[in-house]
Every structure is written in structure tokens, then in C-alpha cells.
């Protein structure tokens, strides 16, 4: 019986397979999902662009370093990146010993998290 996954379901199943079995190869994924190797490679590349996995030769590795925000947030994260980095550096300079800093989940605040406050 051939499984007809939607693209969304197939990619989530692909991520689950990568989490369950490290080192699983494109050929094996294609057999399990009953799709072509080209479809698997396209899915791996799309998931890598969304920061949901790290693309490696022959497969992919789920990423834990980047929370899974989704494509819309990732697009905003990359927009105006230089200005956001400058803002982050400026904000870090304003912090004084004993200050309390509150950050939200905005794309601007993600840049601030990458600039540690000197101690």
C-alpha cells in the first residue's frame, strides 16, 4: 500500500525518522516514505532552509541549537540582520552591573542573545 502524505506530514515524518535513527540515509528514507530519492533530498533541503535540520552528505541531522520557529519567523530573523546586530551591540553597551534585562521572542531580541554582556 502506497502512503500519500501531504508535504507537511511527509516532512514531519522525515524529521521523526532522523530523530529515531541517526545515520539513516536518503535511500532508506525514500523506501520508508515510499517516495523518490529526489523528493527526500528536496524535503531535506527545504527543512534545512527552515533551520529544522542540518543538511549533511547523504541525509540530515535534526537541530537542537535552533528552535523550530517556522519559515515566517526565520525570514524576519534574517531581514535587516546588520541593523539588528548593530542594535544588539548598542543595547549591550547600555547594560550596567546589577541591571535586569528582559528579552522577548522577537527577531530583534534574537540578535541580542548572540552578544554576551562582558563581565
C-alpha positions as CSV (number, residue, x, y, z in Angstrom):
1,X,0.0,0.0,0.0
2,X,1.4,3.4,-1.0
3,X,1.1,6.1,1.6
4,X,0.1,9.5,0.2
5,X,1.5,12.0,2.7
6,X,0.9,15.7,2.4
7,X,4.2,17.6,2.1
8,X,3.8,18.8,5.7
9,X,3.1,15.3,7.0
10,X,5.9,13.8,5.0
11,X,8.5,16.3,6.2
12,X,7.4,15.8,9.8
13,X,7.7,12.1,9.4
14,X,11.1,12.6,7.9
15,X,12.2,14.6,10.9
16,X,10.8,11.9,13.2
17,X,12.8,9.3,11.3
18,X,16.0,11.3,11.6
19,X,15.4,11.7,15.4
20,X,14.7,8.0,15.9
21,X,17.6,6.7,13.7
22,X,20.8,8.6,13.5
23,X,22.7,7.9,10.3
24,X,19.6,7.0,8.2
25,X,20.4,7.5,4.5
26,X,18.4,9.1,1.7
27,X,17.8,5.8,0.0
28,X,16.4,4.2,3.1
29,X,14.2,7.2,3.9
30,X,12.8,7.1,0.3
31,X,11.9,3.4,0.8
32,X,10.2,4.0,4.1
33,X,8.2,7.0,2.9
34,X,7.7,5.4,-0.5
35,X,8.8,8.5,-2.4
36,X,11.7,9.1,-4.8
37,X,15.2,10.0,-3.5
38,X,14.8,13.3,-5.2
39,X,11.8,14.1,-3.1
40,X,13.7,13.2,0.0
41,X,16.6,15.5,-1.0
42,X,14.1,18.3,-1.8
43,X,12.5,17.8,1.6
44,X,15.9,17.7,3.4
45,X,16.9,21.0,1.7
46,X,13.6,22.7,2.5
47,X,13.8,21.6,6.1
48,X,17.4,22.9,6.3
49,X,16.3,26.3,5.0
50,X,13.8,26.4,7.8
51,X,16.5,25.5,10.3
52,X,14.7,22.3,11.3
53,X,17.7,20.2,10.4
54,X,21.3,20.4,9.4
55,X,22.0,19.0,5.9
56,X,24.8,16.5,5.7
57,X,26.1,14.3,2.9
58,X,23.5,11.6,2.4
59,X,20.9,12.8,4.9
60,X,20.3,15.3,7.6
61,X,20.6,15.8,11.4
62,X,17.8,17.4,13.4
63,X,19.0,20.6,15.0
64,X,18.5,21.4,18.7
65,X,20.5,24.6,18.5
66,X,17.8,26.4,16.6
67,X,14.3,26.3,18.0
68,X,11.8,25.4,15.3
69,X,10.2,28.8,14.7
70,X,8.9,28.2,11.2
71,X,9.6,29.9,7.9
72,X,7.9,33.2,8.7
73,X,9.9,33.9,11.8
74,X,13.1,32.7,10.2
75,X,12.5,35.1,7.3
76,X,12.1,38.0,9.8
77,X,15.2,36.8,11.6
78,X,17.3,37.3,8.5
79,X,15.7,40.6,7.4
80,X,17.7,43.7,8.3
81,X,20.3,41.4,10.0
82,X,23.0,44.1,10.1
83,X,20.8,46.7,11.7
84,X,19.6,44.2,14.3
85,X,23.2,43.2,15.1
86,X,24.1,46.9,15.5
87,X,21.1,47.4,17.7
88,X,22.2,44.4,19.8
89,X,25.7,45.8,20.3
90,X,24.4,49.2,21.2
91,X,22.0,47.7,23.8
92,X,24.8,45.6,25.3
93,X,26.8,48.8,25.9
94,X,23.9,50.3,27.9
95,X,23.8,47.4,30.4
96,X,25.4,48.2,33.8
97,X,26.3,45.9,36.6
98,X,23.1,44.9,38.5
99,X,20.8,45.7,35.6
100,X,17.9,43.3,34.9
101,X,17.3,42.5,31.2
102,X,14.1,41.3,29.8
103,X,14.0,39.8,26.3
104,X,11.1,38.6,24.3
105,X,10.9,36.2,21.4
106,X,11.1,38.8,18.7
107,X,13.6,38.6,15.8
108,X,15.4,41.7,17.1
109,X,16.0,40.2,20.5
110,X,17.4,37.0,19.0
111,X,20.4,39.2,17.9
112,X,20.9,40.5,21.4
113,X,21.2,36.9,22.7
114,X,24.2,36.5,20.4
115,X,26.2,39.3,22.0
116,X,27.1,38.4,25.5
117,X,27.5,41.1,28.1
118,X,31.1,41.5,29.2
119,X,31.7,40.7,32.9
